[in-house]
Amino acid sequence: MIKEKRVSSMVELAHELNVLPNPYVFRGQADAAWEVESTLERMLGNEWSADLARKCEDRSLSSFKSKYQIYCGGEHRPESKLAWLSVMQHYGVPTRLIDFTTSPYIALYFALESYDHKSGRDFSIFYLHYTDLMNKSISHIKDRDRMFTETRLSINEKQDEIFETVIDRYSYDIAWVSEPVEANIRIDRQMGTFLISGGLNRRVKDILASDVYKDVDMAKIVIPGCLYEGAVVALRKMGINSKTIYGDLSGLAKSIKMELNAYF
């Protein structure tokens, strides 16, 4: 179950982020009222159903693959379903993937990037212990498939294959933390990974709230809007900004916009 923690100062926020050990992943969101959900879930909204979600994913995959060579500009063609979904996510196609990062401060950056500083609303950072989550997911599969002998360590070199031939094929109602073997440079810059629903039978929030993950440490840190400027200053001192996150002109533009929001 996702706990909720509130902080009232940058000192408290820094403590909450720094005290966590390595096996955590993080996601920043510009509005603390938002839940953890994929862009596909958000697009379908109240009309969401397992059948409709599957139809949307199949259709967008088919369309994206069939026209990829026309628009890719010589980019490498993905080889696995997870890689295809990752590229689609990168270019804005709604998918079941949810962006996370292994850096709490990069997550903080993404909470600020689209934040409306005039609203004064709270923003947030979600975190979860991905090692425990993955161990629970693997155990869940093993309970239902005696032929499945993988461990958390053994899946590292074949995560694309396992996602496609086991998790997605049998639509397991589990959460999975992974990124494709063919990660792009932006994922690398952002220390990125994805939280993925194993099947499309249930929304991610419902999967995380299931008994399978009741002992996994996961929480939402709620940050008051009055800390926006302090958070921007803290990230600037760390050298974390749009220029380092994106490494292109769009990153430079985003960086200038955030500075204007913080100081004017």
C-alpha atoms as an extended CHARMM CRD file, in Angstrom:
* protein
*
       264  EXT
         1         1  MET       CA              0.0000000000        0.0000000000        0.0000000000  PROA      1               0.0000000000
         2         2  ILE       CA              1.2560000000        3.4850000000       -0.8510000000  PROA      2               0.0000000000
         3         3  LYS       CA              1.8410000000        5.4880000000        2.3230000000  PROA      3               0.0000000000
         4         4  GLU       CA              1.7040000000        9.2890000000        2.3310000000  PROA      4               0.0000000000
         5         5  LYS       CA              4.3590000000       11.4980000000        3.9050000000  PROA      5               0.0000000000
         6         6  ARG       CA              4.3030000000       15.2890000000        4.0840000000  PROA      6               0.0000000000
         7         7  VAL       CA              7.3310000000       17.5450000000        4.3680000000  PROA      7               0.0000000000
         8         8  SER       CA              7.3650000000       21.2210000000        5.2790000000  PROA      8               0.0000000000
         9         9  SER       CA             10.9380000000       22.2390000000        4.4650000000  PROA      9               0.0000000000
        10        10  MET       CA             13.7940000000       21.4800000000        2.0970000000  PROA      10              0.0000000000
        11        11  VAL       CA             15.6960000000       19.9950000000        5.0370000000  PROA      11              0.0000000000
        12        12  GLU       CA             12.9000000000       17.4820000000        5.6260000000  PROA      12              0.0000000000
        13        13  LEU       CA             12.6540000000       16.7140000000        1.9210000000  PROA      13              0.0000000000
        14        14  ALA       CA             16.4050000000       16.1650000000        1.6080000000  PROA      14              0.0000000000
        15        15  HSD       CA             16.2990000000       13.8400000000        4.6130000000  PROA      15              0.0000000000
        16        16  GLU       CA             13.4540000000       11.7680000000        3.1610000000  PROA      16              0.0000000000
        17        17  LEU       CA             15.2830000000       11.3890000000       -0.1670000000  PROA      17              0.0000000000
        18        18  ASN       CA             18.7700000000       10.8060000000        1.2080000000  PROA      18              0.0000000000
        19        19  VAL       CA             17.8460000000        8.2720000000        3.8700000000  PROA      19              0.0000000000
        20        20  LEU       CA             16.6370000000        5.7040000000        1.3170000000  PROA      20              0.0000000000
        21        21  PRO       CA             19.2090000000        3.0730000000        0.2350000000  PROA      21              0.0000000000
        22        22  ASN       CA             19.9500000000        2.1010000000       -3.3750000000  PROA      22              0.0000000000
        23        23  PRO       CA             17.1390000000       -0.3570000000       -4.2860000000  PROA      23              0.0000000000
        24        24  TYR       CA             14.5070000000        2.3350000000       -4.7990000000  PROA      24              0.0000000000
        25        25  VAL       CA             13.0070000000        3.9760000000       -7.8800000000  PROA      25              0.0000000000
        26        26  PHE       CA             11.2950000000        7.3560000000       -7.9330000000  PROA      26              0.0000000000
        27        27  ARG       CA              8.7120000000        9.3170000000       -9.8890000000  PROA      27              0.0000000000
        28        28  GLY       CA              8.0290000000       13.0360000000       -9.5860000000  PROA      28              0.0000000000
        29        29  GLN       CA              4.5910000000       14.5060000000      -10.3590000000  PROA      29              0.0000000000
        30        30  ALA       CA              3.5790000000       18.1540000000      -10.6720000000  PROA      30              0.0000000000
        31        31  ASP       CA              0.3410000000       17.6760000000       -8.7230000000  PROA      31              0.0000000000
        32        32  ALA       CA              0.2330000000       15.6630000000       -5.4970000000  PROA      32              0.0000000000
        33        33  ALA       CA             -3.3850000000       14.7520000000       -6.2130000000  PROA      33              0.0000000000
        34        34  TRP       CA             -2.3520000000       12.6840000000       -9.2280000000  PROA      34              0.0000000000
        35        35  GLU       CA             -2.1140000000        8.9250000000       -8.8690000000  PROA      35              0.0000000000
        36        36  VAL       CA              0.5280000000        6.6770000000      -10.3740000000  PROA      36              0.0000000000
        37        37  GLU       CA             -0.9400000000        5.7970000000      -13.7460000000  PROA      37              0.0000000000
        38        38  SER       CA              0.2570000000        5.1680000000      -17.2690000000  PROA      38              0.0000000000
        39        39  THR       CA             -0.4420000000        7.5020000000      -20.1710000000  PROA      39              0.0000000000
        40        40  LEU       CA             -2.6750000000        4.7740000000      -21.6310000000  PROA      40              0.0000000000
        41        41  GLU       CA             -4.7310000000        4.6290000000      -18.4280000000  PROA      41              0.0000000000
        42        42  ARG       CA             -4.9510000000        8.4220000000      -18.3620000000  PROA      42              0.0000000000
        43        43  MET       CA             -6.0800000000        8.5770000000      -21.9910000000  PROA      43              0.0000000000
        44        44  LEU       CA             -8.8590000000        6.0150000000      -21.4950000000  PROA      44              0.0000000000
        45        45  GLY       CA             -9.9660000000        7.5110000000      -18.1680000000  PROA      45              0.0000000000
        46        46  ASN       CA            -13.3550000000        6.2630000000      -16.9840000000  PROA      46              0.0000000000
        47        47  GLU       CA            -13.7840000000        4.2650000000      -20.1910000000  PROA      47              0.0000000000
        48        48  TRP       CA            -10.8330000000        2.0680000000      -19.2510000000  PROA      48              0.0000000000
        49        49  SER       CA            -11.3190000000       -1.6940000000      -19.4820000000  PROA      49              0.0000000000
        50        50  ALA       CA             -8.9260000000       -4.5770000000      -20.0470000000  PROA      50              0.0000000000
        51        51  ASP       CA            -10.3790000000       -5.2700000000      -23.4800000000  PROA      51              0.0000000000
        52        52  LEU       CA            -10.2220000000       -1.6420000000      -24.6210000000  PROA      52              0.0000000000
        53        53  ALA       CA             -6.6990000000       -1.1790000000      -23.2410000000  PROA      53              0.0000000000
        54        54  ARG       CA             -5.4800000000       -4.2340000000      -25.1420000000  PROA      54              0.0000000000
        55        55  LYS       CA             -7.1270000000       -3.0800000000      -28.3720000000  PROA      55              0.0000000000
        56        56  CYS       CA             -5.5340000000        0.3680000000      -28.0330000000  PROA      56              0.0000000000
        57        57  GLU       CA             -2.0810000000       -1.0640000000      -27.3640000000  PROA      57              0.0000000000
        58        58  ASP       CA             -2.3010000000       -3.5570000000      -30.2430000000  PROA      58              0.0000000000
        59        59  ARG       CA             -3.5190000000       -0.8920000000      -32.6570000000  PROA      59              0.0000000000
        60        60  SER       CA             -0.9010000000        1.7050000000      -31.7170000000  PROA      60              0.0000000000
        61        61  LEU       CA              1.8870000000       -0.8970000000      -31.8750000000  PROA      61              0.0000000000
        62        62  SER       CA              0.7710000000       -2.0560000000      -35.2990000000  PROA      62              0.0000000000
        63        63  SER       CA              0.4560000000        1.4820000000      -36.6500000000  PROA      63              0.0000000000
        64        64  PHE       CA              3.7700000000        2.6550000000      -35.1860000000  PROA      64              0.0000000000
        65        65  LYS       CA              5.6780000000       -0.3640000000      -36.5200000000  PROA      65              0.0000000000
        66        66  SER       CA              4.1780000000       -0.1510000000      -40.0150000000  PROA      66              0.0000000000
        67        67  LYS       CA              5.1460000000        3.5150000000      -40.4640000000  PROA      67              0.0000000000
        68        68  TYR       CA              8.3700000000        3.5340000000      -38.4590000000  PROA      68              0.0000000000
        69        69  GLN       CA             10.7060000000        3.3550000000      -41.4610000000  PROA      69              0.0000000000
        70        70  ILE       CA              9.0290000000        6.3770000000      -43.0540000000  PROA      70              0.0000000000
        71        71  TYR       CA              9.6980000000        8.6830000000      -40.1080000000  PROA      71              0.0000000000
        72        72  CYS       CA             12.6070000000        7.1810000000      -38.1470000000  PROA      72              0.0000000000
        73        73  GLY       CA             15.3430000000        9.0570000000      -40.0200000000  PROA      73              0.0000000000
        74        74  GLY       CA             17.7140000000        6.1150000000      -39.9470000000  PROA      74              0.0000000000
        75        75  GLU       CA             17.2570000000        5.3240000000      -36.2540000000  PROA      75              0.0000000000
        76        76  HSD       CA             17.7580000000        1.7230000000      -35.1640000000  PROA      76              0.0000000000
        77        77  ARG       CA             14.6350000000       -0.4310000000      -35.4710000000  PROA      77              0.0000000000
        78        78  PRO       CA             13.5720000000       -1.8930000000      -32.0850000000  PROA      78              0.0000000000
        79        79  GLU       CA             13.6980000000       -5.6670000000      -31.7800000000  PROA      79              0.0000000000
        80        80  SER       CA             11.4010000000       -6.4540000000      -28.8230000000  PROA      80              0.0000000000
        81        81  LYS       CA              7.9480000000       -5.4350000000      -27.6490000000  PROA      81              0.0000000000
        82        82  LEU       CA              9.3810000000       -3.7100000000      -24.5830000000  PROA      82              0.0000000000
        83        83  ALA       CA             11.7600000000       -1.7360000000      -26.8230000000  PROA      83              0.0000000000
        84        84  TRP       CA              8.9100000000       -0.7530000000      -29.1330000000  PROA      84              0.0000000000
        85        85  LEU       CA              6.8020000000        0.4400000000      -26.2120000000  PROA      85              0.0000000000
        86        86  SER       CA              9.7720000000        2.4170000000      -24.9020000000  PROA      86              0.0000000000
        87        87  VAL       CA             10.2810000000        4.2130000000      -28.2230000000  PROA      87              0.0000000000
        88        88  MET       CA              6.5680000000        4.8950000000      -28.4950000000  PROA      88              0.0000000000
        89        89  GLN       CA              6.5510000000        6.3240000000      -24.9710000000  PROA      89              0.0000000000
        90        90  HSD       CA              9.5330000000        8.5040000000      -25.8770000000  PROA      90              0.0000000000
        91        91  TYR       CA              7.6390000000       10.0710000000      -28.7830000000  PROA      91              0.0000000000
        92        92  GLY       CA              4.3770000000       10.5550000000      -26.9120000000  PROA      92              0.0000000000
        93        93  VAL       CA              2.2540000000        7.5350000000      -27.8450000000  PROA      93              0.0000000000
        94        94  PRO       CA              0.1150000000        6.4840000000      -24.8430000000  PROA      94              0.0000000000
        95        95  THR       CA              1.4850000000        3.2040000000      -23.4440000000  PROA      95              0.0000000000
        96        96  ARG       CA              1.2550000000        1.1030000000      -20.3040000000  PROA      96              0.0000000000
        97        97  LEU       CA              4.8050000000        2.1530000000      -19.3120000000  PROA      97              0.0000000000
        98        98  ILE       CA              5.2720000000        4.5870000000      -16.4170000000  PROA      98              0.0000000000
        99        99  ASP       CA              8.5190000000        6.5460000000      -16.2590000000  PROA      99              0.0000000000
       100       100  PHE       CA             10.5880000000        6.1640000000      -13.0930000000  PROA      100             0.0000000000
       101       101  THR       CA             14.2110000000        6.9480000000      -12.2810000000  PROA      101             0.0000000000
       102       102  THR       CA             16.8150000000        5.5940000000       -9.8750000000  PROA      102             0.0000000000
       103       103  SER       CA             17.6790000000        9.1820000000       -8.8620000000  PROA      103             0.0000000000
       104       104  PRO       CA             15.3590000000       10.9150000000       -6.3590000000  PROA      104             0.0000000000
       105       105  TYR       CA             16.6280000000       14.3090000000       -7.4950000000  PROA      105             0.0000000000
       106       106  ILE       CA             15.9180000000       13.6450000000      -11.1560000000  PROA      106             0.0000000000
       107       107  ALA       CA             12.4270000000       12.6450000000      -10.0000000000  PROA      107             0.0000000000
       108       108  LEU       CA             12.2290000000       15.9900000000       -8.2040000000  PROA      108             0.0000000000
       109       109  TYR       CA             13.2290000000       17.7240000000      -11.4410000000  PROA      109             0.0000000000
       110       110  PHE       CA             10.3510000000       16.0700000000      -13.3190000000  PROA      110             0.0000000000
       111       111  ALA       CA              7.9120000000       17.1100000000      -10.5850000000  PROA      111             0.0000000000
       112       112  LEU       CA              9.0280000000       20.7070000000      -11.1870000000  PROA      112             0.0000000000
       113       113  GLU       CA              9.2950000000       20.6400000000      -14.9830000000  PROA      113             0.0000000000
       114       114  SER       CA              5.5640000000       20.9420000000      -15.6440000000  PROA      114             0.0000000000
       115       115  TYR       CA              4.6220000000       22.4630000000      -12.2980000000  PROA      115             0.0000000000
       116       116  ASP       CA              2.3590000000       25.5230000000      -12.3840000000  PROA      116             0.0000000000
       117       117  HSD       CA              4.1230000000       27.7070000000       -9.8210000000  PROA      117             0.0000000000
       118       118  LYS       CA              1.2100000000       30.1760000000       -9.7380000000  PROA      118             0.0000000000
       119       119  SER       CA             -1.2220000000       27.4890000000       -8.5750000000  PROA      119             0.0000000000
       120       120  GLY       CA              0.5080000000       26.9730000000       -5.2450000000  PROA      120             0.0000000000
       121       121  ARG       CA             -0.5270000000       23.3260000000       -5.3190000000  PROA      121             0.0000000000
       122       122  ASP       CA              1.4040000000       20.5560000000       -3.6240000000  PROA      122             0.0000000000
       123       123  PHE       CA              3.6400000000       18.4080000000       -5.8350000000  PROA      123             0.0000000000
       124       124  SER       CA              4.9850000000       14.9680000000       -5.0310000000  PROA      124             0.0000000000
       125       125  ILE       CA              7.5740000000       12.2310000000       -5.3900000000  PROA      125             0.0000000000
       126       126  PHE       CA              6.5880000000        8.5700000000       -5.3840000000  PROA      126             0.0000000000
       127       127  TYR       CA              9.0860000000        5.9090000000       -4.4490000000  PROA      127             0.0000000000
       128       128  LEU       CA              9.0710000000        2.1420000000       -4.1630000000  PROA      128             0.0000000000
       129       129  HSD       CA             11.5470000000       -0.5700000000       -3.2120000000  PROA      129             0.0000000000
       130       130  TYR       CA             12.0240000000       -2.1990000000       -6.5990000000  PROA      130             0.0000000000
       131       131  THR       CA             14.0660000000       -5.1940000000       -5.3540000000  PROA      131             0.0000000000
       132       132  ASP       CA             11.2850000000       -6.2960000000       -3.0230000000  PROA      132             0.0000000000
       133       133  LEU       CA              8.6660000000       -5.5650000000       -5.6910000000  PROA      133             0.0000000000
       134       134  MET       CA             10.4840000000       -7.6640000000       -8.2760000000  PROA      134             0.0000000000
       135       135  ASN       CA             10.9810000000      -10.5270000000       -5.8140000000  PROA      135             0.0000000000
       136       136  LYS       CA              7.2420000000      -10.5020000000       -5.0620000000  PROA      136             0.0000000000
       137       137  SER       CA              6.4250000000      -10.4780000000       -8.7860000000  PROA      137             0.0000000000
       138       138  ILE       CA              8.7790000000      -13.3810000000       -9.5120000000  PROA      138             0.0000000000
       139       139  SER       CA              7.3270000000      -15.3970000000       -6.6110000000  PROA      139             0.0000000000
       140       140  HSD       CA              3.8220000000      -14.7270000000       -7.9140000000  PROA      140             0.0000000000
       141       141  ILE       CA              4.7610000000      -16.1520000000      -11.3180000000  PROA      141             0.0000000000
       142       142  LYS       CA              6.4840000000      -19.1900000000       -9.7790000000  PROA      142             0.0000000000
       143       143  ASP       CA              3.3800000000      -19.9760000000       -7.7230000000  PROA      143             0.0000000000
       144       144  ARG       CA              1.4710000000      -20.2910000000      -10.9900000000  PROA      144             0.0000000000
       145       145  ASP       CA              4.1520000000      -21.7520000000      -13.2580000000  PROA      145             0.0000000000
       146       146  ARG       CA              6.5090000000      -24.4070000000      -11.8950000000  PROA      146             0.0000000000
       147       147  MET       CA              8.5490000000      -24.2200000000      -15.0950000000  PROA      147             0.0000000000
       148       148  PHE       CA              9.5220000000      -20.6310000000      -14.3560000000  PROA      148             0.0000000000
       149       149  THR       CA             12.9200000000      -20.7700000000      -12.6390000000  PROA      149             0.0000000000
       150       150  GLU       CA             14.2110000000      -17.2390000000      -13.1210000000  PROA      150             0.0000000000
       151       151  THR       CA             15.5310000000      -15.1200000000      -10.2690000000  PROA      151             0.0000000000
       152       152  ARG       CA             15.9250000000      -11.3740000000       -9.9400000000  PROA      152             0.0000000000
       153       153  LEU       CA             19.5800000000      -11.6840000000      -10.9500000000  PROA      153             0.0000000000
       154       154  SER       CA             19.0580000000      -14.0940000000      -13.8430000000  PROA      154             0.0000000000
       155       155  ILE       CA             16.5400000000      -11.8230000000      -15.5970000000  PROA      155             0.0000000000
       156       156  ASN       CA             19.0340000000       -8.9670000000      -16.0210000000  PROA      156             0.0000000000
       157       157  GLU       CA             20.3470000000      -10.1230000000      -19.3920000000  PROA      157             0.0000000000
       158       158  LYS       CA             17.0000000000      -11.1960000000      -20.8180000000  PROA      158             0.0000000000
       159       159  GLN       CA             14.4140000000       -8.7700000000      -19.4860000000  PROA      159             0.0000000000
       160       160  ASP       CA             12.9880000000       -8.0490000000      -22.9540000000  PROA      160             0.0000000000
       161       161  GLU       CA             12.4990000000      -11.7570000000      -23.6480000000  PROA      161             0.0000000000
       162       162  ILE       CA             10.9050000000      -12.5020000000      -20.2680000000  PROA      162             0.0000000000
       163       163  PHE       CA              8.5370000000       -9.5550000000      -20.5460000000  PROA      163             0.0000000000
       164       164  GLU       CA              7.3520000000      -10.6600000000      -23.9780000000  PROA      164             0.0000000000
       165       165  THR       CA              7.2680000000      -14.4620000000      -23.6630000000  PROA      165             0.0000000000
       166       166  VAL       CA              6.1400000000      -14.8090000000      -20.0460000000  PROA      166             0.0000000000
       167       167  ILE       CA              4.7310000000      -11.7050000000      -18.3910000000  PROA      167             0.0000000000
       168       168  ASP       CA              2.8690000000      -10.1310000000      -21.2980000000  PROA      168             0.0000000000
       169       169  ARG       CA              1.9860000000      -13.4080000000      -22.9830000000  PROA      169             0.0000000000
       170       170  TYR       CA              0.1390000000      -14.7310000000      -19.9290000000  PROA      170             0.0000000000
       171       171  SER       CA             -1.0800000000      -11.3060000000      -18.7370000000  PROA      171             0.0000000000
       172       172  TYR       CA              0.0710000000      -11.7060000000      -15.1560000000  PROA      172             0.0000000000
       173       173  ASP       CA             -1.4760000000       -9.1790000000      -12.7760000000  PROA      173             0.0000000000
       174       174  ILE       CA              1.8860000000       -8.0270000000      -11.5030000000  PROA      174             0.0000000000
       175       175  ALA       CA              4.0430000000       -4.9230000000      -11.5450000000  PROA      175             0.0000000000
       176       176  TRP       CA              7.4240000000       -5.1250000000      -13.2580000000  PROA      176             0.0000000000
       177       177  VAL       CA             10.3530000000       -2.6840000000      -13.1090000000  PROA      177             0.0000000000
       178       178  SER       CA             12.5370000000       -2.7990000000      -16.1990000000  PROA      178             0.0000000000
       179       179  GLU       CA             13.8640000000       -0.9690000000      -19.2170000000  PROA      179             0.0000000000
       180       180  PRO       CA             14.6430000000       -2.4440000000      -22.6230000000  PROA      180             0.0000000000
       181       181  VAL       CA             18.1470000000       -3.7130000000      -23.2960000000  PROA      181             0.0000000000
       182       182  GLU       CA             18.2510000000       -1.1910000000      -26.1680000000  PROA      182             0.0000000000
       183       183  ALA       CA             17.8550000000        1.8780000000      -23.9560000000  PROA      183             0.0000000000
       184       184  ASN       CA             18.1830000000        5.2430000000      -25.6910000000  PROA      184             0.0000000000
       185       185  ILE       CA             20.4770000000        8.0720000000      -24.6200000000  PROA      185             0.0000000000
       186       186  ARG       CA             17.6660000000       10.0170000000      -22.9580000000  PROA      186             0.0000000000
       187       187  ILE       CA             16.8180000000        7.0750000000      -20.6690000000  PROA      187             0.0000000000
       188       188  ASP       CA             20.5120000000        6.8780000000      -19.7900000000  PROA      188             0.0000000000
       189       189  ARG       CA             20.7640000000       10.6100000000      -19.0190000000  PROA      189             0.0000000000
       190       190  GLN       CA             17.6840000000       10.4310000000      -16.8270000000  PROA      190             0.0000000000
       191       191  MET       CA             18.8180000000        7.2380000000      -15.0510000000  PROA      191             0.0000000000
       192       192  GLY       CA             15.4520000000        6.0230000000      -16.2400000000  PROA      192             0.0000000000
       193       193  THR       CA             13.4850000000        2.8320000000      -15.9060000000  PROA      193             0.0000000000
       194       194  PHE       CA              9.8270000000        1.8610000000      -16.2830000000  PROA      194             0.0000000000
       195       195  LEU       CA              7.1280000000        0.5310000000      -14.0120000000  PROA      195             0.0000000000
       196       196  ILE       CA              5.0130000000       -1.7830000000      -16.1570000000  PROA      196             0.0000000000
       197       197  SER       CA              1.7380000000       -3.6060000000      -15.5940000000  PROA      197             0.0000000000
       198       198  GLY       CA              2.2730000000       -7.2620000000      -16.4550000000  PROA      198             0.0000000000
       199       199  GLY       CA             -1.0470000000       -7.5200000000      -18.2050000000  PROA      199             0.0000000000
       200       200  LEU       CA             -3.7700000000       -5.0520000000      -19.0160000000  PROA      200             0.0000000000
       201       201  ASN       CA             -6.3860000000       -6.6830000000      -16.8040000000  PROA      201             0.0000000000
       202       202  ARG       CA             -5.9930000000       -4.1520000000      -13.9830000000  PROA      202             0.0000000000
       203       203  ARG       CA             -4.7650000000       -0.6060000000      -13.5410000000  PROA      203             0.0000000000
       204       204  VAL       CA             -1.3110000000       -0.1530000000      -12.0290000000  PROA      204             0.0000000000
       205       205  LYS       CA             -2.6700000000        1.4660000000       -8.8500000000  PROA      205             0.0000000000
       206       206  ASP       CA             -4.8790000000       -1.5820000000       -8.2300000000  PROA      206             0.0000000000
       207       207  ILE       CA             -2.0060000000       -3.9710000000       -8.8220000000  PROA      207             0.0000000000
       208       208  LEU       CA              0.2180000000       -2.0970000000       -6.3520000000  PROA      208             0.0000000000
       209       209  ALA       CA             -2.5990000000       -2.1200000000       -3.7940000000  PROA      209             0.0000000000
       210       210  SER       CA             -3.0430000000       -5.9050000000       -4.0510000000  PROA      210             0.0000000000
       211       211  ASP       CA             -1.9570000000       -8.3690000000       -1.3460000000  PROA      211             0.0000000000
       212       212  VAL       CA              1.0030000000       -9.4010000000       -3.5000000000  PROA      212             0.0000000000
       213       213  TYR       CA              2.7710000000       -6.1270000000       -2.6480000000  PROA      213             0.0000000000
       214       214  LYS       CA              1.4310000000       -5.4300000000        0.8470000000  PROA      214             0.0000000000
       215       215  ASP       CA              4.9350000000       -5.7080000000        2.3840000000  PROA      215             0.0000000000
       216       216  VAL       CA              6.7400000000       -3.6550000000       -0.2770000000  PROA      216             0.0000000000
       217       217  ASP       CA              7.8790000000       -0.2250000000        0.9000000000  PROA      217             0.0000000000
       218       218  MET       CA              6.2280000000        2.4230000000       -1.2760000000  PROA      218             0.0000000000
       219       219  ALA       CA              5.2130000000        5.9780000000       -0.4660000000  PROA      219             0.0000000000
       220       220  LYS       CA              4.2100000000        9.3820000000       -1.8110000000  PROA      220             0.0000000000
       221       221  ILE       CA              6.1050000000       12.3700000000       -0.4440000000  PROA      221             0.0000000000
       222       222  VAL       CA              3.8320000000       15.4200000000       -0.6100000000  PROA      222             0.0000000000
       223       223  ILE       CA              5.7520000000       18.6910000000       -1.0630000000  PROA      223             0.0000000000
       224       224  PRO       CA              4.0650000000       22.0930000000       -0.5330000000  PROA      224             0.0000000000
       225       225  GLY       CA              4.1170000000       24.5580000000       -3.4110000000  PROA      225             0.0000000000
       226       226  CYS       CA              5.9960000000       27.1030000000       -1.2780000000  PROA      226             0.0000000000
       227       227  LEU       CA              9.1110000000       24.9210000000       -1.6340000000  PROA      227             0.0000000000
       228       228  TYR       CA              9.1540000000       25.2520000000       -5.4390000000  PROA      228             0.0000000000
       229       229  GLU       CA             11.8520000000       27.9360000000       -5.5870000000  PROA      229             0.0000000000
       230       230  GLY       CA             14.0090000000       26.2030000000       -2.9770000000  PROA      230             0.0000000000
       231       231  ALA       CA             13.7850000000       22.9330000000       -4.9230000000  PROA      231             0.0000000000
       232       232  VAL       CA             14.8390000000       24.6630000000       -8.1530000000  PROA      232             0.0000000000
       233       233  VAL       CA             17.8230000000       26.2210000000       -6.3700000000  PROA      233             0.0000000000
       234       234  ALA       CA             18.8250000000       22.8760000000       -4.8400000000  PROA      234             0.0000000000
       235       235  LEU       CA             18.7550000000       21.1310000000       -8.2260000000  PROA      235             0.0000000000
       236       236  ARG       CA             20.7440000000       23.9290000000       -9.8350000000  PROA      236             0.0000000000
       237       237  LYS       CA             23.4730000000       23.5080000000       -7.2120000000  PROA      237             0.0000000000
       238       238  MET       CA             23.5780000000       19.7930000000       -8.0720000000  PROA      238             0.0000000000
       239       239  GLY       CA             23.8520000000       20.5000000000      -11.7920000000  PROA      239             0.0000000000
       240       240  ILE       CA             20.4960000000       18.8600000000      -12.5020000000  PROA      240             0.0000000000
       241       241  ASN       CA             18.5260000000       20.8080000000      -15.0930000000  PROA      241             0.0000000000
       242       242  SER       CA             16.8740000000       20.4440000000      -18.4840000000  PROA      242             0.0000000000
       243       243  LYS       CA             20.2110000000       20.8360000000      -20.2640000000  PROA      243             0.0000000000
       244       244  THR       CA             21.7070000000       17.8140000000      -18.5000000000  PROA      244             0.0000000000
       245       245  ILE       CA             18.4560000000       15.8150000000      -18.5940000000  PROA      245             0.0000000000
       246       246  TYR       CA             17.8060000000       16.2320000000      -22.3300000000  PROA      246             0.0000000000
       247       247  GLY       CA             21.1340000000       17.3710000000      -23.8050000000  PROA      247             0.0000000000
       248       248  ASP       CA             19.5510000000       19.2700000000      -26.7030000000  PROA      248             0.0000000000
       249       249  LEU       CA             17.9220000000       22.6030000000      -27.5850000000  PROA      249             0.0000000000
       250       250  SER       CA             14.5870000000       21.5660000000      -26.0920000000  PROA      250             0.0000000000
       251       251  GLY       CA             16.4340000000       20.9970000000      -22.8180000000  PROA      251             0.0000000000
       252       252  LEU       CA             18.0010000000       24.4460000000      -22.9860000000  PROA      252             0.0000000000
       253       253  ALA       CA             14.5740000000       26.0010000000      -23.5880000000  PROA      253             0.0000000000
       254       254  LYS       CA             13.0240000000       24.1020000000      -20.6660000000  PROA      254             0.0000000000
       255       255  SER       CA             15.8930000000       25.1910000000      -18.4250000000  PROA      255             0.0000000000
       256       256  ILE       CA             15.3460000000       28.8690000000      -19.2610000000  PROA      256             0.0000000000
       257       257  LYS       CA             11.5870000000       28.5040000000      -18.6770000000  PROA      257             0.0000000000
       258       258  MET       CA             12.1030000000       26.9700000000      -15.2220000000  PROA      258             0.0000000000
       259       259  GLU       CA             14.4950000000       29.7650000000      -14.2200000000  PROA      259             0.0000000000
       260       260  LEU       CA             11.9550000000       32.3780000000      -15.3040000000  PROA      260             0.0000000000
       261       261  ASN       CA              9.2140000000       30.6440000000      -13.2960000000  PROA      261             0.0000000000
       262       262  ALA       CA             11.4140000000       30.4790000000      -10.2060000000  PROA      262             0.0000000000
       263       263  TYR       CA             12.7210000000       34.0360000000      -10.1940000000  PROA      263             0.0000000000
       264       264  PHE       CA             10.1210000000       36.2240000000      -11.9400000000  PROA      264             0.0000000000
